Amino acid sequence: MPANAATPSAPATAVQAALHRLRQEAPRTLLVLVALSVGIALFLTVLDGRGFWPKLVYSACIGVCCTVIVDGTRVAWCWLIDRVRTARGQPLDEPHAASGWRGVVPGGVLAVLLGPSSGMWLADQFTGMRSPSLLNFGPAARITLVITLLATIVTVVIISTLERLASARAQAEAAQRQAAENQLRLLQSQLEPHMLFNTLANLRVLIGLDPQRAQAMLDRLIAFLRATLAASRQAEHALAEEFRHTDDYLALMAVRMGPRLQVNLQLPPDLAALPLPPLLLQPLVENAIKHGLEPKVEGGRLDVSARRELTQAGAQLVLQVRDTGVGLGGPQGTAPPGSGFGLEQVRTRLRTLYGDAASLTLSPAVDAEGGALVTLLLPLSNPDRPGTPAR
């Protein structure tokens, strides 16, 4: 959906999700462990007045071993969940019990049982010392062990809490994206009958004036609907496809308006593959014909163009629909341009898709030919490459 930026696909299995989460949390976990190890070593050095470095090594090793046990247990649990789900034919990417608090408890219990002894053994390898049995520790060593173990448990709890908060934020963002997608589908479902209603209304008028042209227009309408209804259900399509549908629609209008309608479409080849939400140009073209060219007896020209511009805010895609019709004032009795259903739908879709990063403006054409100009600005995600609009 265009409302969503092109994002990496979600991990497909519980193990992949756990490893992805560990990679994301690794810098924060390391920073917390270093801060706690240094703090504990300093506190114990002040407490008993003995060497700082041995205390730092033992505190850090116990903390690292406890963290590795907790994370390793979670990965092993996720692996077991994947195996069970595979055997049962269940989806592998659904939420499971290894996330949040329930995933931390088994690893925390193992860390309490195995973390101190394994950490002491590891520290012995670094220091060349030989630690006594945990039951034979003196008061200072036991204080070191208890404080380090408690700090590790607190660290695990904090990291788990942050993880749950991040998961809640991700779920909220997913819900917002889903709501935006639903809104866009609603807007698009409203826009398509609006176009069809306008075309059928014009066809009804033409039947009484020129039945032969009305039949030709009906044939064009049938071909146009066959070619565009499937594409209009897509989340996005290439800018070249948007121009192609616009050209088909203008060919349909040309049957009714005859030589009063002149069309000029300009699409640079380097922008042809740019992904774009469908039916952005068509309401602008409809508005230009209905409010600009049709009220003018001699008709006029409709220019549709696309270009890429670099601004201080980054690269932008500029789409313009310009007509040489009666202008924004228009003759009395016609609806003022820019107040209709089509343009309001486009503005609403832009706000939903891009927020404040996109805009639609309607202004008088400044040259001698007169008329009106609609300018649509969309952000480009990569200033160096004409590609996907930023979402």
Backbone torsions as a table, in degrees:
resi	resn	phi	psi	omega
1	MET	NA	139.6	-179.3
2	PRO	-62.8	-21.9	179.6
3	ALA	-66.4	-16.6	-178.8
4	ASN	-110.2	135.8	175.1
5	ALA	-65.9	155.3	175.8
6	ALA	-66.6	108.5	-175.6
7	THR	-116.5	154.8	176.6
8	PRO	-59.3	144.3	-179.7
9	SER	-66.2	148.4	-178.7
10	ALA	-67.2	149.1	177.3
11	PRO	-55.5	138.9	-171.9
12	ALA	-85.4	-22.4	-177.4
13	THR	-129.1	167.7	178.7
14	ALA	-63.7	-39.2	179.1
15	VAL	-64.7	-44.7	179.0
16	GLN	-62.2	-39.5	178.4
17	ALA	-64.2	-41.8	-179.8
18	ALA	-65.6	-43.5	179.5
19	LEU	-66.5	-38.7	177.0
20	HIS	-61.8	-41.9	179.8
21	ARG	-65.8	-41.2	179.2
22	LEU	-63.9	-39.3	178.1
23	ARG	-64.2	-40.2	179.1
24	GLN	-66.6	-36.9	-175.2
25	GLU	-87.7	-9.9	-172.8
26	ALA	-56.2	-48.4	-180.0
27	PRO	-60.8	-42.0	-179.4
28	ARG	-67.5	-41.6	178.9
29	THR	-62.2	-43.5	179.9
30	LEU	-62.7	-42.1	179.8
31	LEU	-63.1	-42.2	179.9
32	VAL	-65.3	-42.7	-179.8
33	LEU	-63.8	-42.7	179.3
34	VAL	-63.2	-45.2	-179.0
35	ALA	-63.2	-43.8	-179.7
36	LEU	-67.2	-41.6	-179.3
37	SER	-62.9	-44.4	178.8
38	VAL	-65.1	-43.9	-179.8
39	GLY	-62.4	-43.7	179.4
40	ILE	-64.8	-43.7	-179.8
41	ALA	-62.5	-41.8	178.3
42	LEU	-64.4	-42.8	-179.8
43	PHE	-62.0	-44.5	-178.3
44	LEU	-71.6	-31.3	176.8
45	THR	-65.8	-42.4	176.3
46	VAL	-66.1	-32.9	-176.4
47	LEU	-69.4	-45.0	-176.9
48	ASP	-113.0	-4.6	176.3
49	GLY	71.4	14.1	-178.9
50	ARG	-101.2	-172.6	-169.8
51	GLY	-58.1	138.1	-179.8
52	PHE	-80.0	-43.8	-171.2
53	TRP	-64.9	-43.7	176.5
54	PRO	-59.8	-41.1	178.6
55	LYS	-62.3	-40.5	178.8
56	LEU	-62.7	-43.4	-178.6
57	VAL	-63.5	-46.7	-177.5
58	TYR	-68.0	-41.2	178.6
59	SER	-62.8	-44.7	-179.6
60	ALA	-65.5	-42.0	-178.7
61	CYS	-65.3	-41.7	177.7
62	ILE	-63.9	-44.0	178.8
63	GLY	-61.6	-43.4	179.5
64	VAL	-63.8	-44.9	-178.8
65	CYS	-63.4	-42.0	178.4
66	CYS	-62.7	-42.3	179.9
67	THR	-65.7	-42.8	179.3
68	VAL	-63.5	-39.3	178.8
69	ILE	-64.7	-43.7	179.5
70	VAL	-62.4	-49.7	-178.0
71	ASP	-67.9	-39.0	178.8
72	GLY	-63.9	-37.9	177.5
73	THR	-64.4	-40.2	179.8
74	ARG	-65.2	-42.0	178.6
75	VAL	-64.8	-41.3	178.9
76	ALA	-63.5	-39.7	178.2
77	TRP	-63.9	-43.1	178.2
78	CYS	-62.7	-38.6	176.9
79	TRP	-61.2	-42.9	178.5
80	LEU	-64.1	-40.1	177.8
81	ILE	-62.1	-42.8	178.0
82	ASP	-60.6	-42.2	-179.6
83	ARG	-63.9	-43.9	-179.9
84	VAL	-64.6	-43.3	-179.4
85	ARG	-66.0	-38.9	177.7
86	THR	-62.4	-42.9	-179.6
87	ALA	-64.5	-32.8	-178.9
88	ARG	-90.9	-4.3	-178.3
89	GLY	72.7	26.3	-179.0
90	GLN	-91.7	157.4	176.9
91	PRO	-61.4	143.2	-177.1
92	LEU	-90.9	-13.2	-172.4
93	ASP	-104.0	13.8	177.9
94	GLU	-82.9	157.0	176.1
95	PRO	-59.1	153.4	-175.3
96	HIS	-145.8	174.6	-173.2
97	ALA	-74.7	-9.3	-178.9
98	ALA	-82.7	1.5	178.3
99	SER	-101.1	147.7	178.2
100	GLY	77.2	-153.4	-173.7
101	TRP	-61.5	-41.8	-176.2
102	ARG	-62.8	-26.5	177.4
103	GLY	-80.4	-19.6	-177.7
104	VAL	-86.8	-32.6	-172.4
105	VAL	-58.7	-51.0	-179.8
106	PRO	-59.6	-43.7	177.6
107	GLY	-64.8	-35.4	177.6
108	GLY	-64.8	-40.1	178.0
109	VAL	-63.8	-45.0	178.5
110	LEU	-64.5	-35.5	179.2
111	ALA	-65.1	-38.7	177.6
112	VAL	-64.4	-38.6	-177.0
113	LEU	-78.7	-39.3	-172.1
114	LEU	-109.6	-22.5	-175.0
115	GLY	-60.5	-48.4	-177.7
116	PRO	-61.8	-47.3	-177.5
117	SER	-66.3	-42.9	179.4
118	SER	-68.0	-36.5	177.5
119	GLY	-66.3	-39.9	177.4
120	MET	-64.5	-41.7	178.7
121	TRP	-62.4	-43.4	179.8
122	LEU	-63.6	-40.6	179.4
123	ALA	-65.9	-34.3	176.2
124	ASP	-60.0	-36.5	-179.7
125	GLN	-67.0	-32.8	179.6
126	PHE	-79.2	-38.6	-173.5
127	THR	-93.2	-17.4	-175.5
128	GLY	77.5	5.1	179.3
129	MET	-89.0	170.2	178.2
130	ARG	-125.6	113.0	-176.7
131	SER	-78.6	142.8	175.6
132	PRO	-75.4	173.1	175.3
133	SER	-59.5	150.8	-179.7
134	LEU	-59.5	-28.9	-179.4
135	LEU	-77.1	-17.5	-177.8
136	ASN	-102.9	10.4	-179.7
137	PHE	-66.8	146.7	172.2
138	GLY	-76.7	174.9	-177.8
139	PRO	-58.5	-44.1	-178.5
140	ALA	-64.8	-41.9	-179.9
141	ALA	-66.8	-37.4	178.4
142	ARG	-67.6	-37.0	175.5
143	ILE	-61.8	-44.2	177.8
144	THR	-57.2	-46.5	-177.7
145	LEU	-63.8	-46.5	-177.0
146	VAL	-65.0	-45.7	-179.1
147	ILE	-64.0	-43.9	179.9
148	THR	-62.7	-42.2	-178.9
149	LEU	-66.3	-44.4	178.3
150	LEU	-62.8	-41.5	179.1
151	ALA	-63.1	-37.6	178.6
152	THR	-65.5	-43.2	179.2
153	ILE	-62.9	-43.8	178.0
154	VAL	-61.0	-40.1	178.8
155	THR	-61.4	-45.1	179.5
156	VAL	-61.8	-41.9	179.7
157	VAL	-63.7	-43.2	-179.8
158	ILE	-63.0	-45.6	-179.6
159	ILE	-63.5	-39.9	177.9
160	SER	-63.6	-40.3	178.4
161	THR	-63.5	-44.3	177.9
162	LEU	-62.3	-35.6	178.9
163	GLU	-65.6	-41.6	179.2
164	ARG	-66.4	-37.6	176.7
165	LEU	-63.8	-42.8	178.2
166	ALA	-63.3	-38.9	178.1
167	SER	-64.7	-40.3	178.3
168	ALA	-64.2	-40.4	178.0
169	ARG	-64.1	-40.9	179.3
170	ALA	-63.2	-40.0	177.8
171	GLN	-65.6	-39.6	178.1
172	ALA	-64.0	-42.1	178.1
173	GLU	-64.2	-39.6	178.1
174	ALA	-63.3	-39.4	177.9
175	ALA	-64.6	-39.6	178.2
176	GLN	-65.1	-41.5	177.9
177	ARG	-62.4	-41.9	179.8
178	GLN	-63.7	-40.6	178.0
179	ALA	-63.5	-40.1	178.3
180	ALA	-64.6	-40.6	178.9
181	GLU	-63.5	-41.8	178.5
182	ASN	-63.5	-40.7	178.9
183	GLN	-64.0	-41.1	179.7
184	LEU	-64.5	-40.6	178.0
185	ARG	-63.2	-38.4	177.8
186	LEU	-64.2	-45.4	-179.9
187	LEU	-61.4	-42.2	-178.0
188	GLN	-69.1	-37.5	178.1
189	SER	-65.5	-28.1	175.6
190	GLN	-77.1	-33.6	-175.1
191	LEU	-72.0	-38.6	-176.4
192	GLU	-64.0	-48.4	175.9
193	PRO	-62.6	-30.2	178.1
194	HIS	-61.8	-45.4	178.1
195	MET	-62.8	-43.6	-178.4
196	LEU	-65.1	-39.4	178.7
197	PHE	-61.5	-46.0	179.5
198	ASN	-61.0	-42.3	-178.1
199	THR	-66.4	-43.4	179.6
200	LEU	-65.8	-36.4	176.7
201	ALA	-62.1	-42.9	177.1
202	ASN	-64.6	-38.0	-179.7
203	LEU	-64.9	-38.0	179.4
204	ARG	-62.4	-41.5	178.1
205	VAL	-64.8	-41.7	-176.1
206	LEU	-69.0	-28.2	179.7
207	ILE	-59.8	-41.0	-179.9
208	GLY	-75.0	-25.5	-176.8
209	LEU	-91.9	-41.9	-174.3
210	ASP	-150.5	86.0	-176.8
211	PRO	-56.6	-35.3	-178.1
212	GLN	-66.5	-44.0	177.0
213	ARG	-68.5	-32.7	176.8
214	ALA	-63.1	-39.8	178.5
215	GLN	-66.0	-41.3	177.6
216	ALA	-63.7	-38.3	178.7
217	MET	-66.9	-38.0	177.7
218	LEU	-63.9	-40.9	176.3
219	ASP	-61.4	-42.7	177.4
220	ARG	-62.2	-40.3	-178.9
221	LEU	-64.5	-42.7	178.6
222	ILE	-61.1	-46.4	179.5
223	ALA	-64.2	-39.6	-179.7
224	PHE	-63.8	-44.1	-179.4
225	LEU	-65.4	-40.1	178.2
226	ARG	-61.1	-38.5	-175.2
227	ALA	-80.4	-26.1	-169.5
228	THR	-110.6	-22.9	-175.8
229	LEU	-62.4	-41.9	178.9
230	ALA	-65.3	-42.5	-179.3
231	ALA	-66.3	-33.3	-177.0
232	SER	-70.0	-15.6	177.9
233	ARG	-85.1	-6.7	-178.9
234	GLN	-79.0	154.9	177.1
235	ALA	-69.7	-35.6	179.7
236	GLU	-159.0	159.8	173.2
237	HIS	-148.6	174.7	-177.0
238	ALA	-69.2	151.0	177.9
239	LEU	-60.2	-34.2	176.7
240	ALA	-61.5	-36.5	178.0
241	GLU	-68.4	-37.7	176.9
242	GLU	-62.1	-42.1	177.5
243	PHE	-66.4	-36.4	-179.8
244	ARG	-65.4	-43.6	177.6
245	HIS	-65.3	-38.0	177.3
246	THR	-63.0	-40.3	178.5
247	ASP	-64.3	-39.6	177.4
248	ASP	-62.6	-42.3	179.8
249	TYR	-64.9	-40.8	179.1
250	LEU	-67.0	-32.7	174.8
251	ALA	-64.7	-36.3	176.1
252	LEU	-64.2	-43.7	178.9
253	MET	-67.9	-30.8	-178.9
254	ALA	-66.5	-27.4	177.5
255	VAL	-62.3	-40.1	-177.6
256	ARG	-79.9	-40.9	-174.3
257	MET	-89.0	-18.2	179.7
258	GLY	62.0	-140.3	-177.5
259	PRO	-68.8	-7.1	178.2
260	ARG	-70.2	-15.9	-179.2
261	LEU	-112.1	117.8	174.3
262	GLN	-114.5	137.3	-171.8
263	VAL	-123.8	139.2	175.9
264	ASN	-138.9	110.6	179.4
265	LEU	-107.2	131.2	-178.3
266	GLN	-130.0	109.1	178.6
267	LEU	-127.9	111.7	176.9
268	PRO	-61.3	139.6	-177.8
269	PRO	-59.1	-32.0	-176.8
270	ASP	-73.5	-8.4	177.4
271	LEU	-106.6	-0.7	-172.0
272	ALA	-62.0	-35.7	-175.8
273	ALA	-88.7	3.3	-177.1
274	LEU	-63.3	123.6	178.0
275	PRO	-67.3	141.2	-175.5
276	LEU	-149.9	141.2	172.6
277	PRO	-61.4	138.5	-176.4
278	PRO	-71.5	159.6	174.5
279	LEU	61.9	37.2	170.9
280	LEU	-87.8	-38.7	-176.8
281	LEU	-81.3	-33.8	-172.3
282	GLN	-60.3	-44.3	177.4
283	PRO	-62.6	-32.8	178.3
284	LEU	-67.9	-39.6	178.4
285	VAL	-67.6	-43.3	177.0
286	GLU	-56.9	-45.1	-179.1
287	ASN	-62.0	-41.8	-179.2
288	ALA	-64.6	-38.8	-179.6
289	ILE	-72.1	-46.1	-174.7
290	LYS	-67.4	-43.5	-173.3
291	HIS	-99.3	-16.2	-176.2
292	GLY	-111.0	-53.1	-171.3
293	LEU	-89.8	-40.2	-178.5
294	GLU	-63.3	-41.7	179.3
295	PRO	-67.8	-14.4	-179.2
296	LYS	-88.9	124.7	-172.7
297	VAL	-56.3	-48.2	-177.0
298	GLU	-83.7	0.7	-179.2
299	GLY	72.9	-148.2	179.8
300	GLY	169.7	-162.8	-174.4
301	ARG	-111.0	144.9	176.7
302	LEU	-119.7	119.6	179.4
303	ASP	-108.8	127.8	175.6
304	VAL	-122.5	123.4	-173.7
305	SER	-138.7	159.9	175.8
306	ALA	-137.8	141.4	175.1
307	ARG	-154.6	167.0	-179.6
308	ARG	-114.5	132.1	-179.3
309	GLU	-127.2	146.0	174.7
310	LEU	-102.6	127.2	178.5
311	THR	-126.0	177.0	177.5
312	GLN	-63.2	-29.8	179.3
313	ALA	-82.0	-6.5	-178.9
314	GLY	124.6	-169.7	-179.4
315	ALA	-80.1	144.0	179.7
316	GLN	-132.6	146.5	169.5
317	LEU	-93.9	125.3	-178.7
318	VAL	-110.7	115.2	174.8
319	LEU	-109.2	131.3	-178.6
320	GLN	-131.0	139.2	173.3
321	VAL	-123.5	114.4	-176.4
322	ARG	-121.7	133.7	175.8
323	ASP	-122.5	155.6	177.7
324	THR	-104.6	38.3	-176.0
325	GLY	-85.7	-146.7	-171.6
326	VAL	-77.0	-8.9	178.8
327	GLY	89.0	-176.9	-175.3
328	LEU	-72.3	-27.5	178.0
329	GLY	-69.0	-52.3	177.8
330	GLY	67.6	163.9	175.9
331	PRO	-71.9	157.1	179.6
332	GLN	-64.2	144.7	179.5
333	GLY	96.0	-8.7	177.2
334	THR	-101.7	153.0	-179.8
335	ALA	-72.9	141.1	179.6
336	PRO	-66.5	135.4	179.4
337	PRO	-60.3	147.4	175.6
338	GLY	89.2	-7.8	-179.8
339	SER	-102.1	-0.3	-173.5
340	GLY	-83.5	176.3	-176.4
341	PHE	-63.6	-43.8	-173.9
342	GLY	-60.5	-49.9	-178.3
343	LEU	-66.5	-36.6	178.8
344	GLU	-65.5	-37.0	176.6
345	GLN	-64.2	-41.6	178.5
346	VAL	-62.8	-44.2	178.8
347	ARG	-61.3	-41.4	179.8
348	THR	-65.6	-41.5	177.9
349	ARG	-63.7	-39.6	179.0
350	LEU	-63.4	-42.3	178.7
351	ARG	-63.7	-38.9	-179.4
352	THR	-69.7	-39.5	-175.9
353	LEU	-79.0	-44.2	-167.6
354	TYR	-123.1	-3.9	-176.7
355	GLY	65.7	-131.8	-179.8
356	ASP	-87.1	0.4	-176.5
357	ALA	-77.9	-14.7	179.4
358	ALA	-120.8	159.9	-178.5
359	SER	-153.0	158.4	174.1
360	LEU	-133.5	125.4	-179.8
361	THR	-126.3	145.6	177.3
362	LEU	-122.0	124.5	-175.1
363	SER	-145.2	160.0	174.4
364	PRO	-68.1	144.7	172.3
365	ALA	-70.0	136.4	-170.2
366	VAL	-91.1	-11.5	-176.8
367	ASP	-86.1	-177.1	-173.2
368	ALA	-70.0	-21.7	-177.5
369	GLU	-73.5	-18.9	178.9
370	GLY	73.4	-163.4	-179.5
371	GLY	99.2	-159.9	-176.6
372	ALA	-131.6	157.1	-178.2
373	LEU	-133.5	125.6	174.1
374	VAL	-109.1	127.3	-179.0
375	THR	-119.6	126.4	179.9
376	LEU	-114.6	122.1	-179.2
377	LEU	-111.9	125.1	177.4
378	LEU	-123.9	138.4	178.5
379	PRO	-74.4	145.8	172.9
380	LEU	-103.0	136.6	-173.8
381	SER	-70.7	-32.2	-176.6
382	ASN	-126.2	110.9	-177.6
383	PRO	-62.2	-22.9	-175.6
384	ASP	-91.1	-8.1	-177.3
385	ARG	-141.2	124.1	174.2
386	PRO	-64.5	108.6	-174.7
387	GLY	-148.2	-144.3	-172.7
388	THR	-69.0	139.9	172.0
389	PRO	-62.9	148.0	177.7
390	ALA	-66.9	139.7	-179.8
391	ARG	-127.3	NA	NA
